[in-house]
Amino acid sequence: MSSIDVTARQALSRTDSPFGSVGLMHAGSDLEAWWIWKDREEIEPSFSVMDREDLLYVVQGSLRLELEGRDPIVLEIGDLFVIPAGTPFRGSSWPRDGEPCQFIAVAPVGATFTRI
């Protein structure tokens, strides 16, 4: 096992989209972990949902998190937040013209992420 430099966006694999970049950091028998990088990305037009809890930890910048049926919240560096299973959500860097946002997401292996 070796360490991964999150702030340098090292990853086992990486996926880029107009909505940000996602790097897989850990794929174990119980947990999976990713970093998510958002920098002047497009805002996703729809919400997503996980069938299991999704733990988020902000490493850089600020994340505006929208949870269906609730007022948006802004998570800052060092903030940890758990999105409850089955709760539709979307997130974007904040403020939109501010610095990039990077956060870590951790979920149980086999958790299903669905855009709705």
Secondary structure as UniProt FT lines:
FT   TURN            6..9
FT   STRAND          13..17
FT   TURN            18..19
FT   STRAND          20..27
FT   STRAND          31..38
FT   STRAND          48..50
FT   STRAND          54..60
FT   STRAND          63..67
FT   TURN            68..69
FT   STRAND          73..75
FT   TURN            77..78
FT   STRAND          80..83
FT   TURN            85..86
FT   STRAND          89..93
FT   TURN            96..97
FT   STRAND          101..108
FT   TURN            109..110
FT   STRAND          113..115
//
